[in-house]
Amino acid sequence: MPIRFFIKQWLMPPGVLFLLLLAAWWLRARRPRLAALCFVLGLGGLWLMSLPLVVQQGARLLETEPALAPGDWARLAQRADAIVVLGAGRERGDPAWGGEDQPSATALERMRFAARLAKVSGLPVLTSGGLHYGTPPSEARLMADRLREDFAVEVKWKEEASRTTWENAQFSAQLLKPLGIERVVLVTQAWHMQRSRWSFEQAGFEVVPAPVGFLGRDHARPFAGLLPESRAMWQSGQLLNEVAGLAGYRLFY
């Protein structure tokens, strides 16, 4: 896992863009034209990644599943047998919580929506996510604990082995299929829903998408979103990772 993570970080933006800038510096004397091209690509890529407008337009290409209408929440029990909420990483040893690991902000956004759907529909919940750092507790257990203590929602099943979206689907199927559960409400980020839905359908589920955290809506930033922002840089990285994941999943799975 560490080697794969290391390679991925340098092959994907912004890592590859920093490599282009490094190459520009290295080639500046021997190959000035190639150095100039590397500089423009590297710096231009970093600038585009930092623009909220680029995030908004890019997200619209990925966020193809519409949001669930609030009026349909109570009728979810007629369309599905369980709610599955996917993990999204964790924060290590937060001193504010006595040094205990906590779900990431993205995971909390998913959990909050899953909790609301569970309370309104009465459907049971499965949390899915393995050992993000290779050590316990799992993401699934962290989410289950927080759903119980912070949102008063008891989690019925915890899938604690998965490391990828594909494994989220495969291992959730191993837990739910023997119980006759084949229809699930799937909760994840709107930009992650394409790959998630495809993975769960490949695992044999009928999926009711419940996307949350849309990035493709009006960004409401000044100057039409053309000023660089650090938050946009992170969001662009997430979207680019999702594009690579969509292509890779269809190629390898």
C-alpha positions in Angstrom: 0.0 0.0 0.0 2.7 2.6 0.8 4.5 2.0 -2.5 1.2 2.2 -4.5 0.3 5.4 -2.6 3.7 7.0 -3.3 3.5 6.2 -7.0 -0.1 7.5 -7.2 0.7 10.8 -5.5 3.4 11.5 -8.1 1.5 10.3 -11.2 -1.7 12.3 -10.3 -2.0 16.1 -10.0 -0.7 18.1 -8.2 2.3 15.8 -7.9 2.9 15.4 -11.6 2.6 19.1 -12.0 5.4 19.7 -9.5 7.5 17.1 -11.4 6.9 19.2 -14.6 8.2 22.3 -12.8 11.2 20.4 -11.5 11.9 19.2 -15.0 11.6 22.7 -16.3 14.3 23.8 -13.9 16.5 20.8 -14.7 16.2 21.3 -18.5 16.4 25.1 -18.5 20.0 25.3 -19.9 20.2 22.2 -22.1 16.6 22.1 -23.6 15.1 25.6 -23.1 12.1 25.0 -25.4 11.2 21.8 -23.6 11.8 23.5 -20.3 9.5 26.3 -21.2 6.8 23.7 -22.2 7.2 21.9 -18.9 7.0 25.2 -17.0 3.8 26.3 -18.8 2.1 22.9 -18.3 3.1 22.7 -14.6 2.3 26.2 -13.6 -0.8 26.3 -15.8 -2.1 23.1 -14.3 -1.6 24.3 -10.8 -3.4 27.5 -11.6 -6.4 25.8 -13.2 -6.7 23.4 -10.2 -6.9 26.4 -7.9 -9.9 28.0 -9.5 -13.4 27.5 -8.1 -14.9 28.0 -11.6 -12.9 25.0 -12.8 -14.1 22.9 -9.9 -17.7 23.8 -10.6 -17.5 23.0 -14.3 -15.5 19.8 -13.7 -17.9 18.6 -11.0 -20.9 19.0 -13.3 -19.4 16.3 -15.6 -19.2 13.8 -12.8 -22.4 14.7 -10.8 -24.8 12.9 -13.1 -27.1 11.5 -10.4 -29.8 13.9 -9.1 -30.3 14.5 -5.4 -33.1 12.6 -3.7 -36.1 14.8 -3.3 -36.9 15.3 0.5 -40.5 14.3 -0.3 -39.2 10.8 -1.3 -37.2 10.1 1.8 -40.1 8.6 3.7 -40.9 6.2 0.8 -37.4 4.8 0.5 -38.4 1.7 2.4 -40.6 0.8 -0.6 -37.6 1.0 -2.9 -34.7 -0.4 -0.8 -33.9 -2.7 2.1 -31.0 -0.9 3.6 -28.9 2.2 3.6 -25.1 1.9 2.8 -22.9 4.8 3.7 -19.3 4.8 2.3 -16.3 5.8 4.4 -14.2 8.8 3.4 -11.1 8.6 5.5 -10.4 9.5 9.1 -8.4 12.0 11.1 -5.8 10.6 13.4 -5.7 11.4 17.2 -7.7 14.6 17.4 -6.8 16.2 20.8 -10.3 17.8 21.0 -11.7 14.3 21.3 -9.2 13.0 23.8 -6.8 11.8 21.1 -9.4 9.5 19.5 -9.5 9.1 15.7 -12.5 10.8 14.0 -14.2 10.5 10.6 -13.1 13.1 8.1 -15.3 16.1 7.3 -16.4 14.4 4.1 -17.4 11.2 6.0 -19.3 13.3 8.5 -21.3 14.9 5.6 -22.2 11.5 4.4 -23.1 10.3 7.9 -25.3 13.2 8.6 -27.3 12.6 5.4 -27.5 8.8 6.0 -28.7 9.5 9.6 -31.5 11.7 8.3 -32.5 9.2 5.7 -32.5 6.4 8.3 -34.7 8.3 10.7 -37.2 9.3 8.1 -37.4 5.9 6.2 -36.7 3.5 9.1 -34.2 1.6 7.0 -31.3 -0.2 8.7 -27.8 1.2 8.0 -24.5 -0.4 7.0 -21.2 1.5 7.3 -18.5 0.5 4.9 -14.8 1.3 5.3 -11.6 -0.6 6.3 -8.4 0.3 8.0 -7.5 3.7 6.5 -4.0 3.7 8.0 -3.6 0.0 8.4 -4.4 0.1 12.1 -7.7 -0.1 14.0 -10.3 1.2 14.4 -11.8 0.8 11.0 -13.6 3.6 9.2 -16.9 1.6 9.4 -16.5 1.4 13.2 -15.7 5.0 13.6 -18.7 6.0 11.6 -20.9 3.6 13.5 -19.8 5.0 16.8 -20.4 8.6 15.7 -23.8 7.8 14.2 -24.9 6.2 17.5 -23.5 8.9 19.8 -23.9 12.0 17.7 -27.0 11.2 15.5 -28.8 8.6 17.7 -28.7 6.1 14.8 -27.8 2.5 15.5 -25.8 0.8 12.7 -26.9 -2.7 12.0 -23.9 -3.9 10.0 -20.2 -2.8 9.7 -18.1 -3.7 6.7 -14.6 -3.2 8.0 -12.3 -4.8 5.4 -12.6 -2.6 2.3 -9.9 -0.3 1.1 -11.4 0.9 -2.2 -14.8 1.6 -3.6 -14.8 -1.7 -5.5 -14.2 -3.5 -2.2 -16.9 -1.4 -0.5 -19.3 -3.0 -2.9 -17.9 -6.6 -2.9 -17.6 -6.9 0.9 -21.0 -5.2 1.5 -22.5 -7.8 -0.8 -20.9 -10.6 1.3 -22.7 -9.2 4.3 -26.0 -8.3 2.8 -26.7 -10.8 0.1 -27.0 -13.8 2.4 -29.7 -11.9 4.3 -31.7 -11.4 1.1 -30.8 -7.7 0.8 -30.4 -6.7 -2.8 -31.7 -3.2 -2.9 -29.7 -0.4 -1.2 -29.8 3.3 -0.8 -26.2 4.3 -1.5 -24.8 7.5 0.3 -21.6 9.1 -0.9 -20.4 12.3 -2.5 -22.2 13.4 -5.7 -19.0 13.4 -7.6 -18.2 9.9 -6.4 -21.6 8.4 -7.1 -21.0 7.3 -10.7 -18.1 5.0 -9.7 -19.9 3.9 -6.5 -23.2 3.0 -8.2 -21.4 1.1 -11.0 -19.4 -0.9 -8.4 -22.4 -1.8 -6.4 -24.4 -2.7 -9.5 -21.5 -5.0 -10.5 -21.8 -6.6 -7.1 -25.4 -7.4 -7.9 -27.2 -4.7 -6.0 -30.2 -2.6 -7.2 -29.0 0.9 -6.2 -31.0 4.0 -5.2 -28.4 6.8 -5.4 -28.4 9.3 -2.5 -25.7 11.8 -3.4 -24.6 14.5 -1.1 -22.0 17.3 -1.2 -22.5 18.6 -4.7 -19.7 20.8 -6.1 -21.2 21.5 -9.5 -23.6 24.1 -8.2 -23.2 27.9 -8.2 -19.9 28.5 -6.3 -20.9 32.0 -5.2 -17.2 33.1 -5.3 -16.3 36.7 -6.1 -14.8 37.5 -9.5 -16.6 34.6 -11.1 -14.4 32.0 -9.4 -11.3 33.1 -11.3 -9.2 33.8 -8.2 -7.0 30.9 -6.9 -8.2 29.2 -3.6 -6.5 26.5 -1.6 -9.9 24.8 -1.1 -10.4 24.6 -4.9 -7.0 22.9 -5.2 -8.0 20.1 -2.9 -11.4 19.7 -4.6 -9.8 19.6 -8.0 -7.6 16.8 -6.7 -10.6 14.8 -5.6 -12.3 15.3 -9.0 -9.2 14.3 -10.9 -8.8 11.2 -8.8 -12.4 10.3 -9.5 -11.9 10.6 -13.3 -8.9 8.3 -13.0 -10.9 5.9 -10.9 -13.8 5.8 -13.4 -11.4 5.0 -16.2 -9.4 2.5 -14.2 -12.4 0.6 -12.8 -13.9 0.0 -16.2 -10.5 -1.1 -17.5 -9.5 -3.5 -14.6 -12.8 -4.6 -13.2 
